[in-house]
Amino acid sequence: PMIYVMPIGYNTYYVNRYTGSYPYMDMITTELVPTIDNLFRTKQDKVARAVMGYSMGGYGALILPALNPDIFTIGVPLSMSFRTDEQYISEPQGVFDYQWGTIFGGKGVSGEARLTDYFKQHSPFHFFNTSNKEGFAGLKFLIDCGDDEETLTITNDALHAVMRDHQIPHEYRVRSGGHSFDYWKKSYPEALKFISNSVQGIPHPSNPEPVTIGERITGSDFESVEISGVEINVLKPADYATSTIDYPVVYMIHDCEEGQRESNVADIFSLLRNGMKANTLNNAMVVEIPVSESIESDRIAEIISYVEAQYRARADRASRVLLGNALGGLHAANIASEDSSLFGSCFLFDAELQEAGVDPQTDIFYYLDILDDGDSYRGYHNFYAKIRDADIGYEYRVRQGAESFQSFLNGLSESFPSLRKSLKN
């Protein structure tokens, strides 16, 4: 059970105006909280107080605990509205003066003059980027933002990267959606559970529940073929023998667990085939290719030629999907970048993307999936920013947990709606 208090925020961003004329944060901390504690049977302890909000309120849900850790311990920012330094500088003058200049100072100025000391004191890109990490150690944040936000996904993603860089504990989620109540309502179940766990001192689960694979295939349900020294596995859809149609193909560059390739392949193929049977995926062929140094665009083109000569596979790039996990994801991103004529879509799961590396192709659809504890958070952020800047088709997901084969299966299952669209029959 919780008490919910909803103050009207006006255009305050939940902070004191730099002139001192409208001390909204002081009102929250020195008036509102004590008033609520006097009027109701509250637990008068910082660990029992949370702040949750969306948009401007999302910034409030971050800044209030961050600057008042003696009053609030928990923050749940949803679609947090704020700006990186670069975004702040590039705001149109009228927007800047109305939305930011009156609060943080610098009204009427442009360029770096907008980055006032007061702004920096209230910017998480500055105060998290300090040596005072101990001051944030007891705070608990769950940050959630849709991948279709105009600019805020870039802002929130950049903040996640800064917090990861400086080991500021937090949970981070990116799902499909934009700046809407439909998105925020879907955030509530985990957000409220996160708050409930936090006030009770219960650790938030480190990983989600594993996806149910369903009916399992056996080794006899797929074929193994060697092409120029590379052993690939080929899964045909269940209706292959009884139909005459040509099928789209998923080419998966597979970074398997050491010594577990056979069982990993069986899990992946079972999950995909069961998705096809349930009609959550279009019927398709799946070609599993193990990670190796020889897996480059020329070798993949050779494998494609073999598959299209030996099976009823559709012979056009729009019907081919390239998919990779971990190191296989890095190979997939490089191959798609080197030769965009091979594939119409590229799905990357915990790919080992470098911070400055692969450039996306404008005529390829990208599905980016990473765990919030994943190692390649900087590489994903930069790749995603490039995709957004170039107006390339995409879906972006940041999910709960750490990298593992199970997390790959979970992410693969979650990608089915996008994968279905890419598997063109």
N, C-alpha and C positions, 0 to 999 in steps of 0.2 A: 504493500500500500504506500502511496506517495501523495503529497500535496502538490498541486500544480499552480503556479503563479505566472500570470501573463501580463507584464507591463507593456504599454504602448511605447514603441521606440522612437517614433517621429524620425526626422533625418539626423540622428545623433551618432549612429554607428556604436552606440553604447559606451561612448567615451566622453570625457570632459572636453568641451570646446577649448581650443588653444588659448582663447582670450580670457577664459575663466568665467564667461558670461552664462554658460549653460552647463553646469557640472553634472552631467547625467550619470557618469560612472560613480561619482560620489553619492548621488542620490540612491543608486542601487545598493552600494556597500554600507553606507552609514545610516540610511533611512529605511529603505524597503526591507532589507533582510532583518534588521532589529524589529521592525513593525510586525512582520510575519511571525517572528519568534515570540513576540508578546501576545499576538492574537490567537495563535494556534498551538497545539501540542506538537511542537517540532523537536527533532533531535538537533540541538544547537551545537553542531560540530561541522567543521569544514568537510569531513569525509561523507557527510550525509546531505551535501548540497551539490546539485548539478545544474548546469546551464545547457539548454538545447534550443536551437533556432535554425531558421533557414534564411538564405540570402544575406541581407544585412544582419539579421539575427544569428546567422551562422558565424559571422565575424564576432558578434557579441559572445557567442558560445565558446569562442576561442580566447578572446582577449580578456574576458572577465576572470576566468581561472588563471590564465597565464600571468596577469599582472596583480592578481589578488589571491595567491595560493593559500593565504591564511583564512580565506572565507569560502572559496569554492575549490573542489578537488576534481570535478568531472566536467568535461565539455564534449558536446555532440554537435559539431558544426555540419549542417547540411547545405550543400551548394553555397559554401561560404563566399560572400561578396567581399573581395578586397583586390589589391593589385600588386604585382611585382613592381620593382622600381621602373623597369622598362615600360610596362603597361601604364603606370602612373604618369610617366613623362609624356607618353604618346596620346593621352586623353585629349579630346577636343577642348578648347579653352572654356567654352560655355559649360560643358559637362563637368570639367575639373573645378571651375569656380563654384558651381552650385553644390556638387556632391562631395567634394574633397577640400577645396581651399578654405571654405568657411569653418571646417572642423579642425584640420591639421595645419592650417596656415599656408601662405604662398598664393593667395588669391590674386589673379591677374598676371602671375609670372609664368614662365615657360622653362623647358629644359630642366637641368639638374637643380635649378633654384627651387623647384617644387619639392625636392627632397629635404624638407626642413628637419631640424633636430626633433621637433615634436612628432612629425610623421615617423621618423626612424624609431622613436621610443615606443610607437604603437604598431610597428610593422613586424610581423613574425619573421619576415625574411631578414630582419636585423637583430631582433632580440633573441631569436633562437640561434643566431649565428654568432654567439659570444662564448666566453669561457665560463659563464655562470650556469652550467648545465645542472648543477645541484639544485638550483631553485625550481626546476621543472620536474625533478625526479619523482615526486609524489603525485603528479597530475596524471589523469587518465583521459585520453582523447579518442573518440571515434569520429573520423572525418569521412564524409560520403558526398560524392558529386557525380552527376550524370555525364556521360561522354558526349552529349549533344549540346552542352552549354556553349554559348557564343564565345566567351573567353574564360569563363570561370574554371573549366576543367584544366586548362593550361595553368591557371593560378594555383589551384588546389594540388595539381600534380607536382608543380614546382615546389610547393610547400612540403609535400610528402618527401621529396628528394632532400630538401634541406634538413628536415627532421631526421631522416635516415642517416644523412651525413654526420649529424651531431648526436646520434643515438638518443633522440628524444622519444620516449615510448609512446606509441599510438597505434590505433587500428585505422586502416584506410580501405575504402571501397569505391570502385567505379563500376556503375551498371549502365544499361542502355536507358537513355532518357535525357530530358532537358530541365529547364527551370519551371517546374510545374508541381502542383499538388499531387498529381498522379505519381510522380517520382518520389516525392517526400513521404507520401503515405506508405509506399512500399519499403521505406527506410525504417518506419516506426518499430516493427517487431524486434529487429536486432538492436535498434537504438535504445528502446526501453529495457530490453533484457540486459544490455551493456550497463545502463544506469543501475538497474536492480542488482546485478552482480557486484558492481563497484561499491555501492553503499553497504552491501552485506559482507564485503571483503572476500567475495568469491572470484577467483581468476576467470576472466573471460576465456572461453575455449580457444585453444591455439590453432585448431584446425576444424573445418566443418565436417559433417557426417560424410562418410564415403558414399559415392554414387552406387546404386544397385546395378550390377552388370546384367543380371538376368540369365537366361538360358545360355549355356556355354558350348562353344563349338569345340571340335577336336582337330588334331593335326590333319585328319583326312578330309576336312572341310575346305582346306586351302592347298595351293600348290607351291612348291619351292622350285625356283629356276635359277641357274647361274648364267650371268651375262658379263663377259669380260672380267671374270674373276670375282664378281659381286653376286652373292646369293640373295635373291629377292623372294618375298612371299606374296602370292597373289590370291586375293579373296574375291570370288565371284558372288553376285547377289543370289539369294535363294531361288529366284525364278529364272536364272540364267538358262537352264536346260530346257525350259518349257516356253521360252519366248524367242522372238527373232529380232528384237530391237538392239540397237547399239547403246552402250551405257557411258555416262560420265565416269571419270576416274579420279580418285584421290591418290596422289603420290606422297607417301609419308616418309620423311627422312627421320629415322627412329634412333634416338639416343637411349638405349635400353639399360636397365640395371645390369651390373656386372654379373655374368653367368645366368641371367634371367631372361634372355631374349625370347626363348620359346614360350615361356609362360606369359611374358609381357605381350607378345604378339597375340596369343590366344585371348587375353583379356581385352585388348584393343579391338580385335576383329569381332569378338562376341558383343561388345558394347555397340559397335557400329552396325552389325547385322541385326541386332535386336531393335535398334533405332529404325532401321529400314522396315522391319516387320511391323513395327508399331506405327509406321507412316509418319514418324517425326523426322525422318530423313528420306530423300528420294533414293530409289534403288541405284546403286553405283558399284563399280569395282574399286577395290582398295589394293594398292601396291605398296608393300612395306620394304624400305631400303635402309640397310644399316648405315650408321654414321661411319665414315672413313675419310682419309685425306683425299682419296680419289673421287669423292662425290662432288663434282663440279658440273657446270651447265652442259658441257659436251657429253659427259657420262649419263646425265639425266636425259638428254635428248636421245641417246642411244637406247636407253631403257624404254622411253616413250615409243620409239619406232618399233621395238620388239613387241610391246604390249598391243599396239594398234595393228600389228601384222598377225598376231597369234590369237587375239580375242576380239569380241565384238565391242570395241571401245570407240567412242566418238572421237573423231580426229580433228578437233578444233580447240583452240586455246581456251575459249569460253567454257568448255566442258571439262577442263582439267584444273584441279585444285592441288596446289603444293602446300604441304603441311609439315611442320617440324617442331620437335620439342628439344629444349636445352641446347646442346651443341648442334643438334639437327636443325633447330630453329635458326641458328646463325647461318648454317649452310643454306637453308631455304631462303632466308632474306638476301643472301649474296647471289644465289642463283637467279632469283626473281629480278634483282637489280641488274645482273649481267645480261640477261636475255628475256625481255618482257614478251617475246613472241611465243613462249612455251606455255604460260599459264595465265588464266584470267583472275585467279584469286590466290592469296598467300595467307595461311593461317599459322601464327607463331605462338607457341606455348612455352613460357619461361625461357625464351630464346636468349642465348648468351650474347646479346647485343652490346656493342661497345659504345662508350659515350659519344665518340666522334667516329663514325664509321659509315655504315650502309646508308645510301640514299634510296627512298622509295620511288617506284615508277608510277607515273601519273595514270596509266591505263590498267593498273592492277588494283583489285579490291584487297584491303588488308584487314585481317582480324588479329588484334593484339591482345594477348592474355598473359598476365603475370600475377604472382602472389605478392601480397603487401610486404612480406618478408623476403622476397626474391632478391637475388644479388644484382640483377641487371636493371635496377630501377632508374638509374641515370640514362642508360642506353635506351630504355623504353620511352622515357620522357622526351628525349631529343628526337627519337624516331617519330613519336606521336605528334610532336610539335611541327616537324617537317611535313607530315601528312596533312595536318590542319592548314598550314601555310599554303600548301600547293592545291588545296581543295580536292583531295583524293578520297575516294570512297573508303569507309572504314567502320569498324566497331572496336571499341576499346573496353577492356575489362581488367580491373584490379580486384583480386579475390583474397579471401582470408587464408592465411597459413604460410607455410614454408614449402620450398621445392621438394617434390618427391614424385615417384611414379603414380601414387594415388592422387596427388593434386593434379597431375596431367590428365588422368581419367576424369576427374571431376570437371576440369576445364573443358575437356573435349565434349563431355555430355552437355555442358551449358552452352556450347557453341552450336548445337544442332540447328536452331532456327536460322542462323546465318549460313551454316554449312549447307543446309537444305536449299537455300536460295542460290548458292554458288554451284550446286550440282545440277546443272541445266540439262534436262532430258529433251 
